[in-house]
Structures are given as C-alpha cells and as structure tokens.
Amino acid sequence: MNKNIYELLGLLVALSFILALKGLSAPKSARRGNMIGAAGATLATVVVFFAPLGKDSMGMAKTHHNTLLILAAIAIGVLVGVPAARKIQMTQMPQLVALFNGVGGGAAALVATAEYLNLGKDASAAEVVATVFTVIVGCTSFSGSVITFLKLQELMTTRPVVFPGGRFVIAATLAGVLGTGAWTISSGGNTPLLVMGGLALLFGVLFVLPVGGADVPIVISLLNAFTGLTVAASGYVLQSTLLIVAGTLVGASGTILTRKMAEAMGRSLFGTLFGAFTAKPQEAGAAAETRSVKSGSPDDVAILLNYAQRVVVVPGFGLAVAQAQHTVRELADLLTAKGIDVAYGIHPVAGRMPGHMNVLLAEANVPYEQLVEMEEINPTFPQTDVVLVVGANDVVNPAAKTTPGCPIYGMPILDVAEAGNVIFLKRSMRPGFAGIENELLYDAKTTLLFGDAKDSLTKVVNALKAL
Amino acid sequence: MTSMAILTIFALSIFVGFEVVSKVSTTLHTPLMSGANAIHGIILVGAIMVADGATNGLETTLAILAVLLATINMVGGFVVTDRMLEMFKGKPKAKKEEAK
C-alpha cells in the first residue's frame, strides 16, 4: 500500500477516536460515538496488514512475518472478548472493564519488550526511555487491574489491605523499579528490563492493595489513563502517529475523567493515590454493636408507603445484586397509581462506579425522568415522607459528614435523614462496601426490613396490593 | 518523524483529550471510561506491527501474546460499552427484554 494512503487512513482513524470520545460525552450521541470508535479501530486493524514495509539494515526489502499466527491470535481474542462482554451481568461490568484495561496494559508492556528485543543495540536512547516507561506503567496497570478485579469480584477483601511497614515496602519497591529503569537505560541488555518488569508488577499489586473498596473506581479510571500513556509511548518507539494520538487522547481524557470522578465522590485524588504511602493499619472492628434497631414487617412498610405523599427510592448495589430492579419498578408503578409522588435518588457512585446505577435501572426500563441526581434530590428530602433505601449504605451514611478520619469522610451523601421516615432494606447488619458502621440504622425514624431485596420488595408489593 | 513533530502531535492531543470530555455528565462516566478503555486497545495495531517484524521465537511469542491481549481489550471494550449504552436509548414501548 502506498505510504501516503496508509498514513492518511491512520489520520482518519485518529479523527474517529476524537469523535468517539466527543460522542461518548453526551447521552444522545454516546452510542453512535462508540460505534465510530469501533469502526475506526477495525479499519486500523485491517489496514496495518497492508502497511508499507521499509528496508532492513542490509538494504533488503522487509517481508511480512507470522501473518497466520497473528490472525489466529486475533480470532482467539475475539472468541474470548466478545462472549465475556456479552454474557457479563451488568452488576459485574466494572470488574470486566478493569480486566480489559489490565490486559491492554499488559499488551503494551509486551509490545514494548518485543520491540526492544528486536531493536537490540540499534535502539536510540529516547527509544529505550520510552520502552522503560511503557514496561513500568504497563506492568503496573496490568497487576493493579487484576487486584481491582479481585476486589470488585469480592474474591478478596474489599477493605484496604495494610500491613505494618507496608509503606516502606512500597517505597522500596518503587525505588527498585526506578533503579532498574535507570540501569536498563544506562547499560541496555535484557536482564535489567526483566527485573524491572517483575518489580513493576509487584508495585502494581502493592499500589492497589491499600485502596479501599469505595475508591476502586477512581483507581480503575487512573490505570485506564496510564494504559493510554503507555500506548502513546509505544507509538513513539514504533513510529506510529496513530498510536501516539490515540494513546495521548485516552491518557488526557482519562486523567480529566479520574479527577471528575474523584470530585463527584468527594475524594481527594492525591489522598487516593498516595494512600498507599500514608495508610496506617486500622483497628479492626471497634466495640461490638449492642444497640438495638427497629425492624419491621413487610406490612408495616406497606402501610408507611401507602399513606405517604412523596416517596424517594435510594437504590444501591444490593438492589442490583438481588436483581430487584424490576420489582422496585413494579412497586414504584403501584405507588404512582395511588397518586404518590415517586422519584429515585441516584448518588453519583451508587453501584460500583459513577453512572453504574443509571445503567442498571435503565435496564429495568425505569423512566429516565424519575432518576434524580443527588444535587437535585437533596433539597427535597425535608418534604419527603418516606425514603426507601434498597441495598445502599455508604451513600446515605452520615459518617461522611460527621466522622473525620473515616474512609468515606468528605464524600457527598444523600441526606435521607432529613425525610420523615427511612426504611432500609438490608440483608444483614453487615456494613457497606467501605466497611463503615452506619449510625442512621439506629435512628428513631429508621425501620429495617431484613432479607433479600427482591423477596422483601415482592412481599411489600403484595402487602400494598392487599391494603 | 522529527522529535519536534512528535512533541507537537503529543501536546495537541493532550489538549484535544482534555477538551472533548470536559462537559461529560456523571451519568456517562462509566460508559466513557469503558469507551476510552476500548480505544487504547488500538495497541493491537502496535502488536501486529511488532509481530509482523519479529524474527526470532521469543519476540514472536511476546508479540503474539500481545496481539491476543490487545484484541480482548479492544473488541471486548467496544462490545461492553455498546451494551451499556444500549440501555440509555429511550424507552421502547415493546417490553421485550433480551437481557440475561
């Protein structure tokens, strides 16, 4: 293929990615934006097989290698990736995104390593620096993403993992990574690069372990931006403008997105990132709770709802886990039919990630107008008779306002305590994802209905119909 | 390509990246992250280039593994983003749900 045409097509693909990100920023154009991005990526993948090849150092025209192997690897990748993306429950989607991000980072690190081996002594200083950067960040992103996956999948504890002297271990690992990086740059050779990659993998694990469950989305977003930058650095080594542009776009937009998420959650980005270096072991579980809570029957809840004028539903991840989206909509429809004003109060991070709950409720065909964002719903709580908290905890925990030093302190919350009555549908007294006790559960205006969210809601719906 | 040209492209891309997402609503944070995640799957192109030029067994193995991982990232990323966004489009009257 003609070199000019090849590069022109590359430019077209880069533009398609800009349009994709632009489209993804607005609800109306989001799906089209994603399609444009996918089309661009497909075009780029096809075109690269027809890339014009230069001449090798002997002046001989280069030839294509491994074409069949490459096609086979792509086929396997499609066979793994597409079903995973299609079959995944929407509730488990954040960890899948984390995993996809991790393999992307791993791929970048492998690309840089293979190209480094290929260039051998011919690599320029700048190329070695770019390689070192890609391998370090790619490996960190890979192992860090695997840990976030394990945390979100609850295959390991969601609480911050902190061990005595942990911060020194992390600092030492980081120093080791940078040291071996400098070693690779100064002396070249394969051993330093290998050691560096190993240490970077370890660093990724240590970096994410101390991050508490509530901060995990921020870390995923950050690792996502990191992976973008590694792609840009590989683009430099491979002399590919497309990779430079696409990687930088993701790196830059990912950084902004990470900051916006941190703002929405009221978290300091700095605190999240350097939590690893500052976290202290927390005393596990303070005094055992002996205070009593008021628990009610489905009938009690139905009566409370029946005589309300305004009800706000606060959905949380528990609702999604119980697959209760459809039942909660049935309840809301029933209440609306009785002339009761119903709205859903959506916390920016309800679910596991910003916007996750909107996706889950949209799946259950909840009317979009009923989903009210936090800033708009908070002033209406004093006029609300009943708040129904379904499987949420941290996002309504007043400790975020009243207890400096607790892991969610400073996070904006839904002020459900302002409402007349609060009903919690919970499986148990177990604290939320962030692992913090919720004072509101012991409040006089709070009623608890224990059990699986879907069962409980079904019982409430039946009780309400019987009234 | 000269270093200056690369630096120019890099700097301009940063600003474009900042600009395009500056007005995203909270609702779309998750799909946007996922979409950006799919876009960096374009490392697939780099992986193919390296595999294409690989001359020995080790290089080939690393590059082919990279092709595999990058494909999962790219294809899976776009598909899962589409699934998320599919749910945002209006509310169709037909209550047919093929979810699950």
Interface residues (C-beta under 8 A of the other chain):
Chain A: V13 F17 I18 A20 L21 K22 L24 S25 A26 P27 A30 R31 G33 N34 M35 G37 A38 A41 A44 T45 V48 F49 A51 K62 H64 H65 N66 T67 L69 I70 A73 I74 I76 G77 V78 V80 G81 V82 A84 A85 R86 I88 M90 M93 P94 L96 V97 F100 N101 V103 G104 G106 A107 A108 L110 V111 T113 A114 E115 L117 N118 A126 I220 S221 N224 T227 G228 T230 V231 A232 S234 G235 Y236 L238 Q239 S240 T241 L242 L243 I244 V245 A246 G247 T248 L249 V250 G251 A252 S253 G254 I256 L257 K260 M261 A264 P348 M353 P354 G355 H356 N358 V359 A362 E363 N365 P367 Y368 E373
Chain B: M1 S3 I6 I9 F10 S13 I14 F15 V16 G17 F18 V20 V21 S22 K23 V24 S25 T26 T27 L28 H29 T30 P31 L32 M33 S34 G35 A36 N37 A38 I39 H40 G41 I42 I43 L44 V45 G46 A47 I48 M49 V50 A51 D52 G53 A54 T55 N56 L58 E59 T60 L62 A63 I64 L65 A66 V67 L68 L69 A70 T71 I72 N73 M74 V75 G76 G77 F78 V79 V80 T81 D82 R83 M84 L85 E86 M87 F88 K89 K91 K95 E97 A99
